[in-house]
Amino acid sequence: MFERIFRLKEKGSTIRTEVIAGITTFMTMAYILAVNPFILGNAGMDRDAVFTATLASFIAIVIMAFYANLPIALAPGMGLNAFFAYTVVTQMGYSWEMALTAVFIEGIIFIILSFFRAREAIIDSIPMNLKHAISVGIGLFIALIGFSNAGIVIHNDATLVSLGDMSSPHALLALAGIVITGILLVFRIRGALVLGILATTLLGIPFGITQLPEGGLVSMPPSPGPVFFKFDFSRLFSLDMLVVVFTFLFVDIFDTVGTLVGVCSKANLLDAQGKVPRVRQALLADAIGTTAGAVLGTSTVTSYIESAAGVSEGGKTGLTSLVVGIFFLIALFFSPSFLMIPSEATAPALVLVGLFMISPIQKINLDDYSESLPVFLTMIIMPLAYSISEGIAFGMLSFVLIKLFTGKWKQISVVMYILAVFFIVKHLL
């Protein structure tokens, strides 16, 4: 049956290899089960219910496994959940119900775009250096959130930000977690982020930071009721909703397509033209996962670059991603274990995910200032303005204006002109 569905021999793989690859991928991305409820909980959402909303990951993964037959797993995306909680809700002041509505609309639009191949066309029109810069900027933003959650970096009226109290048990526990996880990464231990979170959580028990659940470590999955189908369509046709939906769309497009290309390249699955096989099916899995996730009560579901860990173990087919999905289902019955994890234990994962996300900086051309200045503004504005969308706006606007006034207008695509006008109107209004 597995041979018939996943064509294992044709891909040069076996059931054993695919299962091991799937377990490896799950271990490298399972931190999302602890981090996502924490981040969305900061937006006012019920953390127990958000944990169960992870079921959206299983829905998306099943489609990726059987329809696209690719070894790529999906889950609520880091960066996108940060934009959801810290920009749309905390900074812009909207309700989490409004943010969920924006995610739902994004998913519907993605489903439509997947059928018309519009997402691939959009990707082709954006300069490569800006694509890399967005990833780097989000990485810096996520790392800042991790340091802030641990009290390592705090607000200061005089200097904007400053170092927190390094003698506090909270900061010390987070720093210990960073060191522990870093050592695991150096030794290339599979699941280093998860093991780091676990070790830091256990270390927090004697300090009274980690509170053990009273009902045990295993239970039935929490009810998703507090966040299930909680939409707010009152601002459906407002400019604010348009801006939020567009930003979700924009960030998710680059995150997904970049992951698909990177993972498939590592697995030697790209065709002779360098294109991702069954890319439309893969993008549809992402789109349906996002829509289902919004209904269940979580932020945008997207493809995970951690899938490369499973590919490194030999995963080549959808059976790898199916194994990941099964483990996500099993994890639902261990919600007390994941939800007892303190913010000081998830902070190291956030910091190190930030490290992973800045790797594209190696591919950026810094010698051409018409390229490097927009790149720099994109990267630096995201953490300084505490906003992913503002970083994107500064990067795109500066790119268009610098190219236009230095005689390099031919390097600007029509889509970039449209996006620049969009951001100008948004800030003027």
C-alpha positions in Angstrom: 0.0 0.0 0.0 2.8 2.5 0.9 4.6 1.7 -2.3 1.5 2.3 -4.4 0.7 5.6 -2.7 4.1 7.1 -2.1 6.2 5.3 -4.9 9.0 4.6 -2.5 11.2 2.6 -4.8 10.9 5.2 -7.6 12.2 7.8 -5.1 14.9 5.5 -3.8 13.5 5.2 -0.3 12.1 2.6 2.1 9.4 2.6 4.8 12.0 2.4 7.6 13.9 5.4 6.1 10.8 7.4 5.8 9.6 6.7 9.4 13.0 7.6 10.8 12.9 10.8 8.7 9.4 11.7 9.9 10.4 11.2 13.6 13.4 13.4 13.1 11.4 16.2 11.5 8.8 16.0 14.3 11.5 16.3 17.0 13.1 19.3 15.3 9.7 21.2 15.0 7.8 19.9 18.1 8.9 23.1 20.0 5.9 24.8 18.2 3.6 22.8 20.5 5.0 24.8 23.5 5.9 28.1 21.8 2.7 28.7 19.8 0.2 28.6 22.7 2.5 30.9 24.6 2.8 33.5 21.9 -0.9 33.5 21.0 -1.7 33.4 24.7 0.0 36.8 24.9 -2.7 38.0 22.5 -5.4 37.0 25.0 -6.2 33.6 23.5 -6.8 30.6 25.6 -3.5 28.6 25.6 -5.1 25.2 26.2 -7.5 25.8 23.3 -4.7 27.0 21.0 -2.7 23.8 21.8 -5.6 21.7 20.4 -5.9 24.0 17.4 -2.6 22.4 16.4 -4.9 19.8 14.8 -4.7 22.1 11.8 -1.1 20.9 11.4 -2.4 17.3 10.9 -4.9 18.4 8.3 -2.3 20.3 6.2 0.3 17.5 6.6 -2.2 14.8 5.4 -2.8 16.9 2.2 0.9 17.4 1.7 1.5 13.7 2.2 -1.1 12.2 0.0 -1.8 15.0 -2.6 1.7 16.5 -3.0 3.7 13.4 -1.9 6.5 15.6 -0.5 8.5 15.2 2.7 7.5 18.6 4.0 5.7 19.1 7.3 3.5 22.1 8.2 2.5 23.8 11.5 1.6 27.3 12.7 4.5 29.5 11.5 7.0 31.2 13.7 7.1 34.9 12.7 3.5 34.8 11.5 2.3 34.0 15.0 4.6 36.8 16.3 3.1 39.2 13.9 -0.4 38.0 14.9 0.2 38.5 18.6 2.7 41.3 18.9 1.9 43.5 15.9 -1.8 43.1 15.0 -3.1 42.6 18.6 -0.5 44.3 20.9 0.8 47.1 18.8 -2.1 47.9 16.4 -4.7 47.2 19.1 -7.0 44.9 17.3 -8.8 41.9 18.9 -7.4 38.4 18.4 -10.8 37.6 16.8 -10.1 40.2 14.1 -6.6 38.8 13.6 -8.1 35.3 13.2 -10.5 36.7 10.6 -7.5 38.1 8.7 -5.9 34.6 8.7 -9.1 33.0 7.5 -9.4 35.5 4.6 -5.7 34.9 3.8 -6.3 31.2 3.6 -9.3 31.6 1.3 -7.2 33.9 -1.0 -4.4 31.4 -1.0 -6.7 28.6 -2.0 -7.9 30.7 -5.0 -4.3 31.7 -5.9 -3.1 28.1 -5.7 -5.5 27.2 -8.6 -4.4 30.1 -10.7 -0.7 29.8 -10.0 -0.6 33.4 -8.9 1.6 32.8 -5.9 4.5 31.6 -8.1 4.1 34.7 -10.3 4.2 37.0 -7.3 7.3 35.4 -6.0 9.1 35.9 -9.3 8.4 39.6 -9.3 10.1 40.4 -5.9 13.8 41.0 -5.8 15.7 38.1 -4.3 17.7 40.2 -1.9 14.5 41.5 -0.3 13.2 38.0 0.0 16.3 37.1 2.0 16.1 40.3 4.0 12.6 39.5 5.2 13.7 36.2 6.6 16.6 37.8 8.4 14.4 40.6 9.8 11.9 38.1 11.1 14.7 36.2 12.7 15.9 39.3 14.6 12.4 40.1 15.6 11.7 36.6 17.0 15.0 36.6 18.9 14.1 40.0 20.5 10.8 38.5 21.6 12.6 35.6 23.2 15.0 37.9 25.1 12.1 40.1 26.2 10.0 37.1 27.4 12.9 36.0 29.5 13.6 39.4 31.0 17.0 39.5 29.5 16.1 42.6 27.5 13.7 45.1 29.1 12.1 48.5 28.2 14.0 51.5 29.3 12.6 55.1 29.0 16.1 56.6 28.6 17.6 54.1 26.1 14.5 52.5 24.7 15.9 49.0 25.6 18.5 47.8 28.1 19.8 44.7 29.8 17.5 43.2 32.4 18.4 41.9 35.9 20.9 39.2 35.1 20.8 37.9 38.7 17.1 37.0 38.5 16.3 33.3 38.4 14.2 33.9 35.3 17.0 35.4 33.2 19.5 32.9 34.5 17.2 30.0 33.6 16.7 31.3 30.1 20.5 31.9 29.6 21.1 28.4 30.8 18.6 27.1 28.3 20.4 29.0 25.5 23.7 27.4 26.5 22.2 23.9 26.8 20.5 24.1 23.5 23.5 25.6 21.8 25.7 22.7 23.1 23.1 20.2 21.7 23.2 22.0 18.3 27.0 22.0 18.2 26.9 18.2 18.7 24.2 18.0 16.0 21.7 16.2 18.4 18.4 15.7 16.6 15.6 17.5 18.3 18.0 20.0 20.0 15.3 22.6 20.4 12.8 20.2 22.0 15.5 18.7 24.2 16.7 22.2 25.2 13.1 23.2 26.1 12.7 20.0 28.2 16.0 20.4 30.0 15.3 24.1 30.8 11.8 23.2 32.0 13.1 20.6 34.4 15.8 22.9 35.6 13.1 25.4 36.4 11.3 23.1 38.9 13.7 23.6 41.9 13.6 27.4 41.2 9.8 27.4 41.5 9.5 28.7 37.9 8.1 25.5 36.4 4.8 24.6 37.9 3.9 20.9 37.6 0.3 20.2 36.5 -2.0 18.9 39.2 -3.8 16.4 37.0 -0.8 14.6 35.6 1.2 14.9 32.4 -1.4 13.1 30.2 -5.0 14.0 29.5 -7.6 14.3 26.9 -7.0 17.2 24.5 -8.3 20.5 25.8 -11.5 21.8 24.1 -10.8 24.2 21.3 -14.2 25.9 22.1 -12.7 29.2 23.4 -11.0 29.9 20.1 -13.0 27.8 17.6 -14.7 29.8 14.8 -14.2 33.0 16.7 -14.3 35.5 13.8 -14.9 39.3 13.8 -16.1 40.5 10.4 -17.0 44.0 11.6 -13.8 45.4 9.9 -14.0 43.2 6.8 -13.9 46.1 4.3 -11.6 48.4 6.2 -8.1 49.5 5.1 -6.8 48.1 8.4 -8.1 44.6 7.5 -6.6 45.0 4.0 -3.1 45.8 5.5 -3.2 43.0 8.0 -4.4 40.4 5.4 -1.8 41.6 2.9 1.0 41.3 5.4 0.0 37.8 6.3 -0.2 36.9 2.6 3.2 38.5 1.9 5.1 36.9 4.7 3.5 33.5 4.2 4.3 33.5 0.5 8.0 33.9 1.0 8.1 31.6 4.0 6.3 28.8 2.1 8.0 29.0 -1.3 11.4 29.4 0.3 10.9 26.3 2.4 9.6 24.3 -0.6 12.6 25.2 -2.8 15.2 24.8 0.0 13.9 21.4 1.2 13.3 19.9 -2.2 16.8 21.1 -3.3 18.3 19.3 -0.3 16.3 16.1 -1.2 17.4 16.3 -4.9 13.7 16.6 -5.8 13.9 19.7 -8.0 13.4 19.0 -11.7 15.8 19.9 -14.6 14.6 23.5 -14.6 15.0 23.9 -10.8 11.3 23.8 -10.1 9.6 22.2 -7.2 7.6 19.1 -8.3 3.8 19.3 -7.6 4.3 22.8 -6.3 0.6 23.6 -6.9 -0.5 20.7 -4.7 2.0 21.7 -2.0 0.8 25.3 -2.0 -2.8 24.1 -1.8 -1.9 22.0 1.4 -0.5 25.2 2.9 -3.6 27.2 2.0 -6.1 24.7 3.3 -4.1 24.3 6.5 -4.2 28.1 7.0 -8.0 28.2 6.5 -8.6 25.2 8.8 -6.2 26.7 11.3 -8.1 29.9 11.5 -11.4 28.0 12.0 -9.8 25.9 14.8 -8.2 28.9 16.4 -4.5 29.4 15.4 -2.4 31.6 13.3 -1.2 30.9 9.8 -0.1 27.3 9.0 2.9 27.1 6.8 5.6 24.7 5.6 8.5 24.2 8.0 12.2 24.6 7.1 12.8 22.0 9.9 11.6 19.5 7.3 15.2 19.6 6.0 16.2 17.6 9.1 14.1 14.7 8.0 15.3 15.0 4.4 18.8 14.8 5.8 17.9 11.4 7.2 16.8 10.2 3.8 13.1 11.3 3.6 11.9 11.7 0.1 8.2 11.1 0.0 4.9 12.1 1.6 5.3 9.2 4.0 7.8 11.2 5.9 5.3 14.1 6.4 2.5 11.6 7.3 4.6 10.2 10.2 5.0 13.8 11.4 1.3 14.3 11.3 0.6 11.1 13.3 3.0 12.3 16.0 1.2 15.7 16.2 -2.0 13.8 16.8 -0.4 11.7 19.6 1.0 14.9 21.1 -2.5 16.3 21.6 -3.0 13.8 24.5 0.1 15.3 26.3 -1.2 18.9 26.6 -0.4 19.3 30.3 3.2 18.3 29.6 3.5 21.0 26.9 1.5 23.7 28.6 3.4 23.6 31.9 6.5 24.8 30.0 7.4 28.4 31.2 8.3 31.3 29.0 11.9 31.1 30.3 12.1 27.6 28.7 10.7 28.6 25.3 12.8 31.8 25.1 15.9 29.9 24.1 14.0 28.2 21.3 12.8 31.6 20.0 16.4 33.0 20.1 17.8 30.1 18.3 15.0 30.0 15.7 16.0 33.6 15.1 19.5 32.4 14.5 18.3 29.8 12.0 16.3 32.4 10.1 19.2 34.8 9.6 21.1 32.3 7.5 20.0 33.9 4.2 22.1 36.9 5.0 25.0 35.0 3.4 23.2 35.2 0.1 22.6 38.9 0.1 24.7 41.2 -2.2 25.9 44.0 0.1 28.2 45.7 -2.4 25.4 47.3 -4.5 24.0 50.1 -2.2 20.8 50.2 -4.3 20.2 46.7 -3.0 21.9 46.7 0.4 20.2 49.8 1.8 16.6 48.5 1.3 17.8 45.1 2.6 19.3 46.8 5.7 16.1 48.8 6.4 14.0 45.7 6.0 16.1 43.8 8.6 16.6 46.6 11.1 13.1 48.1 11.2 11.4 44.9 12.1 12.9 44.5 15.6 13.3 48.3 16.2 9.7 49.1 15.3 8.5 45.8 16.8 6.6 45.2 13.5 7.2 42.8 10.6 4.9 44.8 8.3 6.8 48.1 8.9 10.1 46.4 8.0 8.6 45.1 4.7 7.1 48.6 4.0 10.4 50.4 4.6 12.3 47.8 2.5 10.0 47.9 -0.5 9.5 51.7 -0.5 13.3 52.4 -0.3 14.0 49.8 -3.0 11.6 51.4 -5.5 12.6 55.0 -4.7 16.4 54.3 -4.8 16.2 52.3 -8.1 13.9 54.9 -9.6 16.0 57.9 -8.8 19.3 56.3 -9.7 18.2 55.3 -13.3 17.7 51.6 -12.5 13.9 51.8 -12.9 14.0 48.8 -15.3 14.9 46.6 -12.3 11.5 47.4 -10.7 8.7 45.1 -11.5 5.1 46.3 -12.0 4.1 44.5 -8.9 6.7 46.4 -6.8 5.4 49.7 -8.1 1.9 48.7 -7.0 3.1 47.5 -3.6 5.1 50.8 -3.1 1.9 52.8 -3.8 0.0 50.6 -1.5 2.4 51.3 1.4 2.5 55.0 0.7 -1.3 55.2 0.9 -1.3 53.1 4.0 1.1 55.4 5.9 -0.5 58.7 4.6 -3.9 57.6 5.8 
